[in-house]
Amino acid sequence: MRTDFTKSFHKQYQKLPKKTQTQFTERLKLFIADQNNQLLKVHSLMGKYRGCSSFNVTGNIRAVFKMEASQVALFIAIGSHSELYE
């Protein structure tokens, strides 16, 4: 699987604490190895993120992505539940 990241994702990622950035890296590795791993809690989204999915990075931090092709995940946003789903 290949991953791509939007400019807005990079900006949001840079604002996260280093610990959270490390946690995202670990979860991303897990996602690449097995998209259906139960630890990720991957789920489809509604509203402004219709057609996208997200996975849990921490208890409150989510990474939003869209499958662009069968093996390309485009990461769109990362942040707390309340920041993303206002």
PDB file of N, CA, C and O in Angstrom:
ATOM      1  N   MET A   1       0.843  -1.181   0.000  1.00  0.00           N
ATOM      2  CA  MET A   1       0.000   0.000   0.000  1.00  0.00           C
ATOM      3  C   MET A   1       0.888   1.245   0.000  1.00  0.00           C
ATOM      4  O   MET A   1       1.936   1.291   0.645  1.00  0.00           O
ATOM      5  N   ARG A   2       0.435   2.240  -0.741  1.00  0.00           N
ATOM      6  CA  ARG A   2       1.118   3.529  -0.772  1.00  0.00           C
ATOM      7  C   ARG A   2       0.282   4.549   0.000  1.00  0.00           C
ATOM      8  O   ARG A   2      -0.946   4.467   0.014  1.00  0.00           O
ATOM      9  N   THR A   3       0.942   5.499   0.634  1.00  0.00           N
ATOM     10  CA  THR A   3       0.234   6.556   1.354  1.00  0.00           C
ATOM     11  C   THR A   3       0.668   7.914   0.818  1.00  0.00           C
ATOM     12  O   THR A   3       1.839   8.124   0.500  1.00  0.00           O
ATOM     13  N   ASP A   4      -0.286   8.827   0.723  1.00  0.00           N
ATOM     14  CA  ASP A   4      -0.034  10.211   0.348  1.00  0.00           C
ATOM     15  C   ASP A   4      -0.673  11.098   1.411  1.00  0.00           C
ATOM     16  O   ASP A   4      -1.571  10.667   2.134  1.00  0.00           O
ATOM     17  N   PHE A   5      -0.202  12.337   1.497  1.00  0.00           N
ATOM     18  CA  PHE A   5      -0.675  13.261   2.525  1.00  0.00           C
ATOM     19  C   PHE A   5      -0.946  14.621   1.901  1.00  0.00           C
ATOM     20  O   PHE A   5      -0.139  15.121   1.117  1.00  0.00           O
ATOM     21  N   THR A   6      -2.081  15.220   2.248  1.00  0.00           N
ATOM     22  CA  THR A   6      -2.411  16.564   1.761  1.00  0.00           C
ATOM     23  C   THR A   6      -1.592  17.602   2.530  1.00  0.00           C
ATOM     24  O   THR A   6      -1.040  17.310   3.591  1.00  0.00           O
ATOM     25  N   LYS A   7      -1.521  18.810   1.982  1.00  0.00           N
ATOM     26  CA  LYS A   7      -0.812  19.902   2.661  1.00  0.00           C
ATOM     27  C   LYS A   7      -1.461  20.205   4.008  1.00  0.00           C
ATOM     28  O   LYS A   7      -0.770  20.460   4.994  1.00  0.00           O
ATOM     29  N   SER A   8      -2.785  20.176   4.042  1.00  0.00           N
ATOM     30  CA  SER A   8      -3.478  20.480   5.302  1.00  0.00           C
ATOM     31  C   SER A   8      -3.178  19.410   6.353  1.00  0.00           C
ATOM     32  O   SER A   8      -3.057  19.719   7.539  1.00  0.00           O
ATOM     33  N   PHE A   9      -3.059  18.150   5.919  1.00  0.00           N
ATOM     34  CA  PHE A   9      -2.691  17.087   6.859  1.00  0.00           C
ATOM     35  C   PHE A   9      -1.321  17.383   7.454  1.00  0.00           C
ATOM     36  O   PHE A   9      -1.137  17.287   8.667  1.00  0.00           O
ATOM     37  N   HIS A  10      -0.350  17.747   6.599  1.00  0.00           N
ATOM     38  CA  HIS A  10       1.002  18.043   7.086  1.00  0.00           C
ATOM     39  C   HIS A  10       0.991  19.183   8.103  1.00  0.00           C
ATOM     40  O   HIS A  10       1.690  19.117   9.114  1.00  0.00           O
ATOM     41  N   LYS A  11       0.205  20.226   7.842  1.00  0.00           N
ATOM     42  CA  LYS A  11       0.122  21.359   8.769  1.00  0.00           C
ATOM     43  C   LYS A  11      -0.444  20.923  10.114  1.00  0.00           C
ATOM     44  O   LYS A  11       0.083  21.291  11.164  1.00  0.00           O
ATOM     45  N   GLN A  12      -1.517  20.139  10.079  1.00  0.00           N
ATOM     46  CA  GLN A  12      -2.126  19.651  11.328  1.00  0.00           C
ATOM     47  C   GLN A  12      -1.164  18.729  12.068  1.00  0.00           C
ATOM     48  O   GLN A  12      -1.051  18.799  13.291  1.00  0.00           O
ATOM     49  N   TYR A  13      -0.478  17.874  11.337  1.00  0.00           N
ATOM     50  CA  TYR A  13       0.467  16.926  11.929  1.00  0.00           C
ATOM     51  C   TYR A  13       1.593  17.664  12.659  1.00  0.00           C
ATOM     52  O   TYR A  13       1.974  17.280  13.764  1.00  0.00           O
ATOM     53  N   GLN A  14       2.119  18.719  12.043  1.00  0.00           N
ATOM     54  CA  GLN A  14       3.225  19.474  12.642  1.00  0.00           C
ATOM     55  C   GLN A  14       2.828  20.140  13.960  1.00  0.00           C
ATOM     56  O   GLN A  14       3.684  20.389  14.809  1.00  0.00           O
ATOM     57  N   LYS A  15       1.543  20.429  14.134  1.00  0.00           N
ATOM     58  CA  LYS A  15       1.065  21.071  15.359  1.00  0.00           C
ATOM     59  C   LYS A  15       0.865  20.085  16.508  1.00  0.00           C
ATOM     60  O   LYS A  15       0.683  20.494  17.655  1.00  0.00           O
ATOM     61  N   LEU A  16       0.898  18.779  16.199  1.00  0.00           N
ATOM     62  CA  LEU A  16       0.699  17.761  17.236  1.00  0.00           C
ATOM     63  C   LEU A  16       1.940  17.631  18.114  1.00  0.00           C
ATOM     64  O   LEU A  16       3.053  17.888  17.657  1.00  0.00           O
ATOM     65  N   PRO A  17       1.753  17.233  19.373  1.00  0.00           N
ATOM     66  CA  PRO A  17       2.908  16.954  20.229  1.00  0.00           C
ATOM     67  C   PRO A  17       3.743  15.819  19.633  1.00  0.00           C
ATOM     68  O   PRO A  17       3.213  14.950  18.941  1.00  0.00           O
ATOM     69  N   LYS A  18       5.043  15.831  19.903  1.00  0.00           N
ATOM     70  CA  LYS A  18       5.955  14.804  19.361  1.00  0.00           C
ATOM     71  C   LYS A  18       5.490  13.397  19.717  1.00  0.00           C
ATOM     72  O   LYS A  18       5.593  12.485  18.896  1.00  0.00           O
ATOM     73  N   LYS A  19       4.984  13.214  20.919  1.00  0.00           N
ATOM     74  CA  LYS A  19       4.510  11.896  21.338  1.00  0.00           C
ATOM     75  C   LYS A  19       3.372  11.420  20.438  1.00  0.00           C
ATOM     76  O   LYS A  19       3.335  10.253  20.048  1.00  0.00           O
ATOM     77  N   THR A  20       2.458  12.306  20.112  1.00  0.00           N
ATOM     78  CA  THR A  20       1.334  11.961  19.250  1.00  0.00           C
ATOM     79  C   THR A  20       1.817  11.685  17.826  1.00  0.00           C
ATOM     80  O   THR A  20       1.294  10.792  17.158  1.00  0.00           O
ATOM     81  N   GLN A  21       2.806  12.440  17.359  1.00  0.00           N
ATOM     82  CA  GLN A  21       3.374  12.190  16.038  1.00  0.00           C
ATOM     83  C   GLN A  21       3.973  10.782  15.982  1.00  0.00           C
ATOM     84  O   GLN A  21       3.802  10.070  14.993  1.00  0.00           O
ATOM     85  N   THR A  22       4.669  10.388  17.036  1.00  0.00           N
ATOM     86  CA  THR A  22       5.246   9.046  17.110  1.00  0.00           C
ATOM     87  C   THR A  22       4.152   7.991  17.127  1.00  0.00           C
ATOM     88  O   THR A  22       4.275   6.957  16.470  1.00  0.00           O
ATOM     89  N   GLN A  23       3.083   8.245  17.872  1.00  0.00           N
ATOM     90  CA  GLN A  23       1.967   7.304  17.921  1.00  0.00           C
ATOM     91  C   GLN A  23       1.330   7.160  16.539  1.00  0.00           C
ATOM     92  O   GLN A  23       0.958   6.056  16.141  1.00  0.00           O
ATOM     93  N   PHE A  24       1.201   8.277  15.801  1.00  0.00           N
ATOM     94  CA  PHE A  24       0.649   8.195  14.456  1.00  0.00           C
ATOM     95  C   PHE A  24       1.538   7.327  13.568  1.00  0.00           C
ATOM     96  O   PHE A  24       1.034   6.493  12.817  1.00  0.00           O
ATOM     97  N   THR A  25       2.840   7.515  13.647  1.00  0.00           N
ATOM     98  CA  THR A  25       3.770   6.723  12.838  1.00  0.00           C
ATOM     99  C   THR A  25       3.601   5.230  13.112  1.00  0.00           C
ATOM    100  O   THR A  25       3.606   4.417  12.188  1.00  0.00           O
ATOM    101  N   GLU A  26       3.453   4.877  14.385  1.00  0.00           N
ATOM    102  CA  GLU A  26       3.257   3.466  14.752  1.00  0.00           C
ATOM    103  C   GLU A  26       1.927   2.933  14.223  1.00  0.00           C
ATOM    104  O   GLU A  26       1.863   1.813  13.716  1.00  0.00           O
ATOM    105  N   ARG A  27       0.872   3.726  14.341  1.00  0.00           N
ATOM    106  CA  ARG A  27      -0.439   3.300  13.843  1.00  0.00           C
ATOM    107  C   ARG A  27      -0.453   3.224  12.315  1.00  0.00           C
ATOM    108  O   ARG A  27      -1.121   2.366  11.739  1.00  0.00           O
ATOM    109  N   LEU A  28       0.279   4.116  11.669  1.00  0.00           N
ATOM    110  CA  LEU A  28       0.364   4.085  10.211  1.00  0.00           C
ATOM    111  C   LEU A  28       1.028   2.786   9.747  1.00  0.00           C
ATOM    112  O   LEU A  28       0.581   2.172   8.779  1.00  0.00           O
ATOM    113  N   LYS A  29       2.080   2.375  10.426  1.00  0.00           N
ATOM    114  CA  LYS A  29       2.738   1.103  10.094  1.00  0.00           C
ATOM    115  C   LYS A  29       1.755  -0.056  10.238  1.00  0.00           C
ATOM    116  O   LYS A  29       1.704  -0.952   9.395  1.00  0.00           O
ATOM    117  N   LEU A  30       0.988  -0.025  11.302  1.00  0.00           N
ATOM    118  CA  LEU A  30      -0.017  -1.050  11.543  1.00  0.00           C
ATOM    119  C   LEU A  30      -1.078  -1.032  10.436  1.00  0.00           C
ATOM    120  O   LEU A  30      -1.492  -2.085   9.951  1.00  0.00           O
ATOM    121  N   PHE A  31      -1.510   0.162  10.044  1.00  0.00           N
ATOM    122  CA  PHE A  31      -2.503   0.330   8.986  1.00  0.00           C
ATOM    123  C   PHE A  31      -1.989  -0.220   7.655  1.00  0.00           C
ATOM    124  O   PHE A  31      -2.726  -0.896   6.937  1.00  0.00           O
ATOM    125  N   ILE A  32      -0.743   0.063   7.330  1.00  0.00           N
ATOM    126  CA  ILE A  32      -0.161  -0.416   6.076  1.00  0.00           C
ATOM    127  C   ILE A  32      -0.094  -1.942   6.073  1.00  0.00           C
ATOM    128  O   ILE A  32      -0.341  -2.577   5.047  1.00  0.00           O
ATOM    129  N   ALA A  33       0.238  -2.522   7.210  1.00  0.00           N
ATOM    130  CA  ALA A  33       0.342  -3.983   7.311  1.00  0.00           C
ATOM    131  C   ALA A  33      -1.024  -4.659   7.281  1.00  0.00           C
ATOM    132  O   ALA A  33      -1.182  -5.719   6.676  1.00  0.00           O
ATOM    133  N   ASP A  34      -2.017  -4.043   7.937  1.00  0.00           N
ATOM    134  CA  ASP A  34      -3.350  -4.657   8.035  1.00  0.00           C
ATOM    135  C   ASP A  34      -4.396  -3.575   8.281  1.00  0.00           C
ATOM    136  O   ASP A  34      -4.573  -3.118   9.410  1.00  0.00           O
ATOM    137  N   GLN A  35      -5.082  -3.173   7.227  1.00  0.00           N
ATOM    138  CA  GLN A  35      -6.079  -2.102   7.322  1.00  0.00           C
ATOM    139  C   GLN A  35      -7.222  -2.433   8.264  1.00  0.00           C
ATOM    140  O   GLN A  35      -7.900  -1.532   8.758  1.00  0.00           O
ATOM    141  N   ASN A  36      -7.439  -3.707   8.516  1.00  0.00           N
ATOM    142  CA  ASN A  36      -8.563  -4.120   9.347  1.00  0.00           C
ATOM    143  C   ASN A  36      -8.158  -4.488  10.765  1.00  0.00           C
ATOM    144  O   ASN A  36      -8.935  -5.122  11.480  1.00  0.00           O
ATOM    145  N   ASN A  37      -6.964  -4.105  11.184  1.00  0.00           N
ATOM    146  CA  ASN A  37      -6.517  -4.412  12.536  1.00  0.00           C
ATOM    147  C   ASN A  37      -7.475  -3.771  13.549  1.00  0.00           C
ATOM    148  O   ASN A  37      -7.806  -2.590  13.439  1.00  0.00           O
ATOM    149  N   GLN A  38      -7.908  -4.548  14.520  1.00  0.00           N
ATOM    150  CA  GLN A  38      -8.896  -4.092  15.506  1.00  0.00           C
ATOM    151  C   GLN A  38      -8.408  -2.911  16.347  1.00  0.00           C
ATOM    152  O   GLN A  38      -9.228  -2.117  16.808  1.00  0.00           O
ATOM    153  N   LEU A  39      -7.103  -2.773  16.558  1.00  0.00           N
ATOM    154  CA  LEU A  39      -6.575  -1.652  17.341  1.00  0.00           C
ATOM    155  C   LEU A  39      -6.855  -0.304  16.680  1.00  0.00           C
ATOM    156  O   LEU A  39      -6.973   0.713  17.363  1.00  0.00           O
ATOM    157  N   LEU A  40      -6.959  -0.298  15.364  1.00  0.00           N
ATOM    158  CA  LEU A  40      -7.168   0.949  14.626  1.00  0.00           C
ATOM    159  C   LEU A  40      -8.600   1.455  14.693  1.00  0.00           C
ATOM    160  O   LEU A  40      -8.841   2.660  14.628  1.00  0.00           O
ATOM    161  N   LYS A  41      -9.538   0.546  14.822  1.00  0.00           N
ATOM    162  CA  LYS A  41     -10.963   0.908  14.825  1.00  0.00           C
ATOM    163  C   LYS A  41     -11.335   1.746  13.602  1.00  0.00           C
ATOM    164  O   LYS A  41     -11.951   2.805  13.721  1.00  0.00           O
ATOM    165  N   VAL A  42     -10.949   1.250  12.424  1.00  0.00           N
ATOM    166  CA  VAL A  42     -11.249   1.937  11.163  1.00  0.00           C
ATOM    167  C   VAL A  42     -12.758   1.985  10.972  1.00  0.00           C
ATOM    168  O   VAL A  42     -13.448   0.979  11.136  1.00  0.00           O
ATOM    169  N   HIS A  43     -13.264   3.168  10.621  1.00  0.00           N
ATOM    170  CA  HIS A  43     -14.697   3.311  10.387  1.00  0.00           C
ATOM    171  C   HIS A  43     -14.961   4.380   9.336  1.00  0.00           C
ATOM    172  O   HIS A  43     -14.183   5.323   9.186  1.00  0.00           O
ATOM    173  N   SER A  44     -16.061   4.224   8.614  1.00  0.00           N
ATOM    174  CA  SER A  44     -16.482   5.182   7.589  1.00  0.00           C
ATOM    175  C   SER A  44     -17.055   6.420   8.251  1.00  0.00           C
ATOM    176  O   SER A  44     -17.569   6.366   9.369  1.00  0.00           O
ATOM    177  N   LEU A  45     -16.959   7.538   7.545  1.00  0.00           N
ATOM    178  CA  LEU A  45     -17.416   8.813   8.093  1.00  0.00           C
ATOM    179  C   LEU A  45     -18.590   9.367   7.299  1.00  0.00           C
ATOM    180  O   LEU A  45     -18.836   8.969   6.161  1.00  0.00           O
ATOM    181  N   MET A  46     -19.305  10.289   7.920  1.00  0.00           N
ATOM    182  CA  MET A  46     -20.440  10.961   7.300  1.00  0.00           C
ATOM    183  C   MET A  46     -20.153  12.467   7.294  1.00  0.00           C
ATOM    184  O   MET A  46     -19.061  12.899   7.661  1.00  0.00           O
ATOM    185  N   GLY A  47     -21.113  13.236   6.886  1.00  0.00           N
ATOM    186  CA  GLY A  47     -20.992  14.688   6.907  1.00  0.00           C
ATOM    187  C   GLY A  47     -19.931  15.191   5.941  1.00  0.00           C
ATOM    188  O   GLY A  47     -19.845  14.718   4.808  1.00  0.00           O
ATOM    189  N   LYS A  48     -19.119  16.153   6.386  1.00  0.00           N
ATOM    190  CA  LYS A  48     -18.137  16.756   5.480  1.00  0.00           C
ATOM    191  C   LYS A  48     -17.053  15.776   5.058  1.00  0.00           C
ATOM    192  O   LYS A  48     -16.335  16.034   4.092  1.00  0.00           O
ATOM    193  N   TYR A  49     -16.920  14.664   5.757  1.00  0.00           N
ATOM    194  CA  TYR A  49     -15.943  13.634   5.394  1.00  0.00           C
ATOM    195  C   TYR A  49     -16.608  12.404   4.766  1.00  0.00           C
ATOM    196  O   TYR A  49     -16.059  11.304   4.822  1.00  0.00           O
ATOM    197  N   ARG A  50     -17.772  12.590   4.179  1.00  0.00           N
ATOM    198  CA  ARG A  50     -18.464  11.472   3.509  1.00  0.00           C
ATOM    199  C   ARG A  50     -17.533  10.883   2.449  1.00  0.00           C
ATOM    200  O   ARG A  50     -16.896  11.620   1.696  1.00  0.00           O
ATOM    201  N   GLY A  51     -17.461   9.580   2.396  1.00  0.00           N
ATOM    202  CA  GLY A  51     -16.586   8.903   1.452  1.00  0.00           C
ATOM    203  C   GLY A  51     -15.195   8.643   1.999  1.00  0.00           C
ATOM    204  O   GLY A  51     -14.368   8.003   1.349  1.00  0.00           O
ATOM    205  N   CYS A  52     -14.947   9.144   3.197  1.00  0.00           N
ATOM    206  CA  CYS A  52     -13.656   8.949   3.849  1.00  0.00           C
ATOM    207  C   CYS A  52     -13.817   7.990   5.022  1.00  0.00           C
ATOM    208  O   CYS A  52     -14.929   7.631   5.408  1.00  0.00           O
ATOM    209  N   SER A  53     -12.697   7.592   5.568  1.00  0.00           N
ATOM    210  CA  SER A  53     -12.675   6.759   6.769  1.00  0.00           C
ATOM    211  C   SER A  53     -11.670   7.353   7.728  1.00  0.00           C
ATOM    212  O   SER A  53     -10.911   8.250   7.361  1.00  0.00           O
ATOM    213  N   SER A  54     -11.659   6.862   8.948  1.00  0.00           N
ATOM    214  CA  SER A  54     -10.646   7.309   9.901  1.00  0.00           C
ATOM    215  C   SER A  54     -10.222   6.145  10.776  1.00  0.00           C
ATOM    216  O   SER A  54     -10.903   5.124  10.868  1.00  0.00           O
ATOM    217  N   PHE A  55      -9.063   6.332  11.421  1.00  0.00           N
ATOM    218  CA  PHE A  55      -8.646   5.368  12.426  1.00  0.00           C
ATOM    219  C   PHE A  55      -8.144   6.105  13.654  1.00  0.00           C
ATOM    220  O   PHE A  55      -7.734   7.264  13.584  1.00  0.00           O
ATOM    221  N   ASN A  56      -8.184   5.409  14.774  1.00  0.00           N
ATOM    222  CA  ASN A  56      -7.762   5.984  16.038  1.00  0.00           C
ATOM    223  C   ASN A  56      -6.239   5.990  16.132  1.00  0.00           C
ATOM    224  O   ASN A  56      -5.585   4.968  15.921  1.00  0.00           O
ATOM    225  N   VAL A  57      -5.692   7.151  16.449  1.00  0.00           N
ATOM    226  CA  VAL A  57      -4.264   7.265  16.721  1.00  0.00           C
ATOM    227  C   VAL A  57      -4.060   7.128  18.222  1.00  0.00           C
ATOM    228  O   VAL A  57      -3.197   6.379  18.681  1.00  0.00           O
ATOM    229  N   THR A  58      -4.868   7.865  18.982  1.00  0.00           N
ATOM    230  CA  THR A  58      -4.910   7.749  20.446  1.00  0.00           C
ATOM    231  C   THR A  58      -6.385   7.673  20.817  1.00  0.00           C
ATOM    232  O   THR A  58      -7.239   7.525  19.943  1.00  0.00           O
ATOM    233  N   GLY A  59      -6.682   7.773  22.081  1.00  0.00           N
ATOM    234  CA  GLY A  59      -8.070   7.743  22.506  1.00  0.00           C
ATOM    235  C   GLY A  59      -8.912   8.848  21.902  1.00  0.00           C
ATOM    236  O   GLY A  59     -10.114   8.672  21.700  1.00  0.00           O
ATOM    237  N   ASN A  60      -8.291  10.001  21.606  1.00  0.00           N
ATOM    238  CA  ASN A  60      -9.053  11.139  21.098  1.00  0.00           C
ATOM    239  C   ASN A  60      -8.575  11.624  19.726  1.00  0.00           C
ATOM    240  O   ASN A  60      -9.294  12.377  19.068  1.00  0.00           O
ATOM    241  N   ILE A  61      -7.409  11.224  19.284  1.00  0.00           N
ATOM    242  CA  ILE A  61      -6.857  11.697  18.011  1.00  0.00           C
ATOM    243  C   ILE A  61      -7.234  10.729  16.891  1.00  0.00           C
ATOM    244  O   ILE A  61      -7.067   9.516  17.014  1.00  0.00           O
ATOM    245  N   ARG A  62      -7.753  11.300  15.786  1.00  0.00           N
ATOM    246  CA  ARG A  62      -8.163  10.513  14.631  1.00  0.00           C
ATOM    247  C   ARG A  62      -7.375  10.946  13.401  1.00  0.00           C
ATOM    248  O   ARG A  62      -7.020  12.117  13.263  1.00  0.00           O
ATOM    249  N   ALA A  63      -7.105  10.001  12.515  1.00  0.00           N
ATOM    250  CA  ALA A  63      -6.487  10.284  11.218  1.00  0.00           C
ATOM    251  C   ALA A  63      -7.528   9.970  10.147  1.00  0.00           C
ATOM    252  O   ALA A  63      -8.012   8.842  10.056  1.00  0.00           O
ATOM    253  N   VAL A  64      -7.869  10.971   9.338  1.00  0.00           N
ATOM    254  CA  VAL A  64      -8.891  10.831   8.302  1.00  0.00           C
ATOM    255  C   VAL A  64      -8.201  10.572   6.965  1.00  0.00           C
ATOM    256  O   VAL A  64      -7.256  11.267   6.592  1.00  0.00           O
ATOM    257  N   PHE A  65      -8.693   9.561   6.253  1.00  0.00           N
ATOM    258  CA  PHE A  65      -8.096   9.213   4.966  1.00  0.00           C
ATOM    259  C   PHE A  65      -9.173   8.806   3.971  1.00  0.00           C
ATOM    260  O   PHE A  65     -10.308   8.499   4.335  1.00  0.00           O
ATOM    261  N   LYS A  66      -8.778   8.815   2.705  1.00  0.00           N
ATOM    262  CA  LYS A  66      -9.661   8.375   1.629  1.00  0.00           C
ATOM    263  C   LYS A  66      -8.862   7.426   0.747  1.00  0.00           C
ATOM    264  O   LYS A  66      -7.719   7.712   0.390  1.00  0.00           O
ATOM    265  N   MET A  67      -9.463   6.308   0.402  1.00  0.00           N
ATOM    266  CA  MET A  67      -8.797   5.372  -0.499  1.00  0.00           C
ATOM    267  C   MET A  67      -8.954   5.911  -1.925  1.00  0.00           C
ATOM    268  O   MET A  67     -10.062   5.948  -2.462  1.00  0.00           O
ATOM    269  N   GLU A  68      -7.857   6.320  -2.522  1.00  0.00           N
ATOM    270  CA  GLU A  68      -7.859   6.908  -3.862  1.00  0.00           C
ATOM    271  C   GLU A  68      -7.876   5.829  -4.937  1.00  0.00           C
ATOM    272  O   GLU A  68      -8.520   5.994  -5.973  1.00  0.00           O
ATOM    273  N   ALA A  69      -7.194   4.760  -4.702  1.00  0.00           N
ATOM    274  CA  ALA A  69      -7.155   3.610  -5.607  1.00  0.00           C
ATOM    275  C   ALA A  69      -7.101   2.390  -4.697  1.00  0.00           C
ATOM    276  O   ALA A  69      -7.116   2.525  -3.474  1.00  0.00           O
ATOM    277  N   SER A  70      -7.042   1.245  -5.268  1.00  0.00           N
ATOM    278  CA  SER A  70      -7.099   0.039  -4.435  1.00  0.00           C
ATOM    279  C   SER A  70      -5.969  -0.028  -3.411  1.00  0.00           C
ATOM    280  O   SER A  70      -6.137  -0.630  -2.351  1.00  0.00           O
ATOM    281  N   GLN A  71      -4.833   0.573  -3.707  1.00  0.00           N
ATOM    282  CA  GLN A  71      -3.708   0.496  -2.780  1.00  0.00           C
ATOM    283  C   GLN A  71      -3.092   1.861  -2.463  1.00  0.00           C
ATOM    284  O   GLN A  71      -1.904   1.938  -2.150  1.00  0.00           O
ATOM    285  N   VAL A  72      -3.883   2.943  -2.540  1.00  0.00           N
ATOM    286  CA  VAL A  72      -3.390   4.285  -2.225  1.00  0.00           C
ATOM    287  C   VAL A  72      -4.321   4.936  -1.206  1.00  0.00           C
ATOM    288  O   VAL A  72      -5.504   5.148  -1.474  1.00  0.00           O
ATOM    289  N   ALA A  73      -3.773   5.248  -0.037  1.00  0.00           N
ATOM    290  CA  ALA A  73      -4.545   5.936   1.004  1.00  0.00           C
ATOM    291  C   ALA A  73      -4.075   7.388   1.071  1.00  0.00           C
ATOM    292  O   ALA A  73      -2.905   7.654   1.343  1.00  0.00           O
ATOM    293  N   LEU A  74      -4.989   8.323   0.822  1.00  0.00           N
ATOM    294  CA  LEU A  74      -4.689   9.747   0.896  1.00  0.00           C
ATOM    295  C   LEU A  74      -5.150  10.257   2.254  1.00  0.00           C
ATOM    296  O   LEU A  74      -6.346  10.260   2.548  1.00  0.00           O
ATOM    297  N   PHE A  75      -4.194  10.690   3.088  1.00  0.00           N
ATOM    298  CA  PHE A  75      -4.529  11.209   4.411  1.00  0.00           C
ATOM    299  C   PHE A  75      -4.867  12.682   4.294  1.00  0.00           C
ATOM    300  O   PHE A  75      -4.089  13.480   3.772  1.00  0.00           O
ATOM    301  N   ILE A  76      -6.056  13.025   4.794  1.00  0.00           N
ATOM    302  CA  ILE A  76      -6.648  14.346   4.607  1.00  0.00           C
ATOM    303  C   ILE A  76      -6.534  15.222   5.851  1.00  0.00           C
ATOM    304  O   ILE A  76      -6.269  16.419   5.747  1.00  0.00           O
ATOM    305  N   ALA A  77      -6.733  14.631   7.020  1.00  0.00           N
ATOM    306  CA  ALA A  77      -6.762  15.420   8.254  1.00  0.00           C
ATOM    307  C   ALA A  77      -6.345  14.550   9.434  1.00  0.00           C
ATOM    308  O   ALA A  77      -6.468  13.325   9.410  1.00  0.00           O
ATOM    309  N   ILE A  78      -5.844  15.231  10.477  1.00  0.00           N
ATOM    310  CA  ILE A  78      -5.531  14.566  11.731  1.00  0.00           C
ATOM    311  C   ILE A  78      -5.807  15.557  12.848  1.00  0.00           C
ATOM    312  O   ILE A  78      -5.471  16.737  12.742  1.00  0.00           O
ATOM    313  N   GLY A  79      -6.417  15.074  13.911  1.00  0.00           N
ATOM    314  CA  GLY A  79      -6.720  15.951  15.032  1.00  0.00           C
ATOM    315  C   GLY A  79      -7.645  15.267  16.015  1.00  0.00           C
ATOM    316  O   GLY A  79      -7.983  14.093  15.864  1.00  0.00           O
ATOM    317  N   SER A  80      -8.048  16.021  17.025  1.00  0.00           N
ATOM    318  CA  SER A  80      -8.942  15.463  18.036  1.00  0.00           C
ATOM    319  C   SER A  80     -10.333  15.286  17.436  1.00  0.00           C
ATOM    320  O   SER A  80     -10.678  15.889  16.419  1.00  0.00           O
ATOM    321  N   HIS A  81     -11.100  14.462  18.082  1.00  0.00           N
ATOM    322  CA  HIS A  81     -12.471  14.203  17.628  1.00  0.00           C
ATOM    323  C   HIS A  81     -13.241  15.506  17.496  1.00  0.00           C
ATOM    324  O   HIS A  81     -13.922  15.722  16.494  1.00  0.00           O
ATOM    325  N   SER A  82     -13.144  16.372  18.488  1.00  0.00           N
ATOM    326  CA  SER A  82     -13.901  17.632  18.460  1.00  0.00           C
ATOM    327  C   SER A  82     -13.377  18.590  17.388  1.00  0.00           C
ATOM    328  O   SER A  82     -14.168  19.333  16.808  1.00  0.00           O
ATOM    329  N   GLU A  83     -12.082  18.599  17.108  1.00  0.00           N
ATOM    330  CA  GLU A  83     -11.532  19.463  16.062  1.00  0.00           C
ATOM    331  C   GLU A  83     -12.011  19.039  14.679  1.00  0.00           C
ATOM    332  O   GLU A  83     -12.330  19.883  13.842  1.00  0.00           O
ATOM    333  N   LEU A  84     -12.061  17.760  14.446  1.00  0.00           N
ATOM    334  CA  LEU A  84     -12.400  17.250  13.121  1.00  0.00           C
ATOM    335  C   LEU A  84     -13.886  17.209  12.838  1.00  0.00           C
ATOM    336  O   LEU A  84     -14.305  17.455  11.707  1.00  0.00           O
ATOM    337  N   TYR A  85     -14.694  16.902  13.847  1.00  0.00           N
ATOM    338  CA  TYR A  85     -16.108  16.635  13.607  1.00  0.00           C
ATOM    339  C   TYR A  85     -17.024  17.691  14.218  1.00  0.00           C
ATOM    340  O   TYR A  85     -18.107  17.356  14.697  1.00  0.00           O
ATOM    341  N   GLU A  86     -16.616  18.951  14.212  1.00  0.00           N
ATOM    342  CA  GLU A  86     -17.424  20.035  14.779  1.00  0.00           C
ATOM    343  C   GLU A  86     -18.769  20.122  14.115  1.00  0.00           C
ATOM    344  O   GLU A  86     -19.578  20.979  14.470  1.00  0.00           O
TER     345      GLU A  86
END
